[in-house]
């Protein structure tokens, strides 16, 4: 995360040596997943995809591996399948990162299938909520905005962590602006303003909220409010190094000063073919939403 990739490689190599000495295959695969992330950081997406595919095939072929003696000895009494190197978690993590690679390659059908597979494989409910966010974003990228909206509404209604609910609400605000739905824009703005006032809105989300609020105010003809929101977005983004928001808010302010139109916050994607598998996943997402009480 600090950019010291050579040091990271050395640490991972040492970790794999220890995992090998202990006979912990799942720990070895977890470290291989981290090594694949280095390839992602370097932009070598084909190599990262190949490495993660190999881990997934490997793990499935091996199946659930009996816990190593050292893990059993260190685990609290009665804790067996819930240890951190659990087989299902390894498979889910590899699928989740492989989906992220597919997203970067704009292979959104593959990304949706892998995000969904990771959602099914994860045993940790918080991990399931996070990958659900990525799945919803993928639907938005594919132009399936109503499915994305229902997926985010499911999180607003049922996520265990307040932060995930706020991430979903922020994305719902962005979709409302892009679709020109002023009534939804006002609803999500009110909710996010309350979160900001209570101090529960994380800094990065606060910057994104201000950016999307500015775009909405501009779209609905309230330019003075738009300028204030963009200036707040720029200030927050500079303070917390949210680079994308710095660029977008600065561009928006420059456009307003020059009398130019502001681009859409979520550009409408060109129509793309949807595989039958992704169509089935979309139906499952909507069923999950109905169980969570999301209105159609």
N, C-alpha and C positions, 0 to 999 in steps of 0.2 A: 504493500500500500504506500510505502514511502519512496518507491522507485528503485530500491536497492535490489535489483533482480539477481545479480550474481550471488549476493548473500542469501537471498531466498532459495536459489537453486541448491546452494551448499547445505542449507538447513533441511531442505526436503530430502536431499540425498542421505544425510545423516539419519533422518527419521525413517526412511525406507530401510536402511541398514538395521536399525533397531527393530523395526516391525518384522523384518526377515528373521532376525535372531530369535524373536519371541514367537514366531510362527503365527503372527496376527495378520491374516490375509485382508481383512476388512480395513485395518489401519493402513496397510500398504495401498489399498485402492483409494482411500481418502486422500493420501498424500499424492497419488497420481492425478487425482482430480485437481488438486492445488497446482501441480506442475502444468496441467493443461491450461490453467488460468494465466500462467506466465505467457504461454503462447498467444492467448487472447490479448493480453496487454501489449504484446509485440506486434499485433495485427496479423499474425500467421493463423488465419481462421481455418484454412483447410487442415493444417496440422493439429490444431486444437480439436476440430471435429473428429478427426481420425483417432486421436488419443482417447477422447471421451466415448466414442463408439466402441473402442476396444475394451474399455473398462466395463461398459454396460454388458457386452457379450460375455466377458470374463466372469462377471458377478453372477449373471444368470446361469451360466454353465456350472459354476461351483455350487449355486444354491446357498441357503442359509448355512453358515459355517459355525460349528460348535465354538463356544467362547474359549479363548485361550486361558490356560490355568491362571496366569497372572491377573487377567481381567476378573475371573470368578473370585479370586482371593480378595481383590480390592473392592469389589462391588458390595454395597450394603446387603444385609440379609434379605432374601426374597427378591432381589433385583436381578433379573436374568435377561429377558428380551429387551428391556428398556435401556440398556447401556448405550453409550454414545456411538459405538462402532457397529451398531446394529445393521444387518444386511439390507433391510428395506431402505434405511436411510441412505446408505451408500448408493444404491441403485437410483433413488430419487434425486440425490444431489447431482449425480452424473447426468441424469436426464434433464434436470433443471438447467445445468450449465450448458449442456448440448443444445437445448432450446434457445438459450441466450446467443450462442454462436449462430444458429439458424436465423435468428432475428437480425443479427448484424449482417448476415448474408442476404437479407430480404427474402428468405425462403419461409414465408409465413405459414403455409400449410404444415410444413414439417415442424415449425416452432410450436404451433397450436397443439399438434399431436403429442409432442414431447412434454410441453407444459402440463397437459392434461394427464399424461402418464405419470409425471412426477407428483401431481396432486393426488392421484390414486395411491401411489407408493408411499408417500410420506406418512409417518405415524404421529409426528408432532403437529398439533393443530395450528400452531403459529406458522410453521413452515408451509402448511397447506394454504393458509390465508395469503401468505406472501406470493406463492406461485399462482394463486388465483388472480392476484393483481396483474401479474405478467400475462396470464391468459387473456384477461379482459383487454389489456393494452394491445395484444395481438389481434383480437377481434376488431378493435378500432382501426388498426392499421390496414386490415383487410376490407374495410368499408362496412363491416357488420356492426354498425353503431348501436342498434337497438339491443343486440345480444351483449355488446360491451356494457351498455347502460344497465341492463338487468344484472350482469355479473357484479358491477360496482355497487348497485343497490343491495345486492345480497350481502356484501361486506358491511355496508352501512348498517344493515339490519341485524347482522349476526356475528360480526367479527369480535373476537375475545379481547383484542387489544385496541385501545382508543386510537393509537397511532395509525393502525390499518384502516379504521373507519375514516379517519381524516384524509389519508391518502386517497381512499375511494371517493370521498366527497370532493376533493380537489380535482380529480379526474372527471367527475360528473360535471363540475363547473366548467371545465375546459370543453367538454362535449356540448354543453348547453350553449356556450358562446359560439362554437363552430356551427351548430345547427340553427342559430338565431332564435332560441327559445327563451325569451326574456323572463317569463314567469319562473322557469326553473333556475335561471341565472340568479334571480332575486332570492329564491329559497336557499340555494347553496351559499350565496354570499352571506346571508344572514347567519347561517350555521357556522361558517368559517370565521366570521367576525367575532362571534361569541367565543369560539375556541381560542382565537388570538387574544381576546380580552382576558380570558381566564388563564392564559399562559400555557395552554396545553398544545398549541400548534407549534411543531418543531420548526426551527429556523429555515431549513430548506423549503419546507412546505409553505411557510409564511411568504417567502420570496415568490414562489410559483403562484400562490393565491393572488398576490398583488398584481403579478403579470397578467393572469387570466382576468382578474377584475378590470384591469385597465383595458384589455381587449374588448371585454363586454361593454363597458361604459362607452367606448369609442363606437362599437357596432350599433349601440342603441341610441347614439346621438348626443351623449353627454360628455363633450370633449374636455371641459374643465375637470370633471371627476376623473376622466381617463388620464389626464396629465398627472394629477395628484397620485393616482394608483401606480402609474409607471415610475414616477420618481421614488415612491416608497419601495417598489420592487427593486429598483437600481440600488438604493441605499442598503436594503437588506442583503441583496446578492453580493455587493461589494464587501459588506461586513463579514459574510459567511462563505465567501468564495464559491458562490453558485454560478459558475461560468456561463452556462447556457442562458440563465436569466439575465446576467449582465449584458450579454450580446443582444438578446431579444428586446429587453426594455430600452436599451440605448437606441436600437434601430427604430423602435416605435416612437420614442420622443423626437428623434431626428425627422421621421416621416411627418409627424404632426407639425413640427416647426416649418417644414418645407411644403406643407399642404398636400402631401402625398397620402394615398390610402395605406392603411395598416394591413399587413397580410393576415391570413387566418391563423388562429392558434393551432388548429389541427387541420392541415390541408386535406381536402377530400381526396382519397387515393383513387387512382384509376381502377376500374373494375378488374378484378383478377379472378381466375377460376378457383372455385372452392371444391376441395376433394370431398367425396362421400363421407370419409372418415371425419372431416372437420364439420360437415353438416350434422352428423350424429352427435359430435361433441357439443355443438351449439344447442341441440335439443336437450342434452343432459344439463347444460348450464341453465337453461330456462326452467327445467324441472326443479333443480336445486333452488332457484330463485322463488318458485311458487311455494316450495316447502318452507322457505324462510319468510314467506308472507309478502314478497315483492309484488306490487301491482303490475299488471300487464298494460 
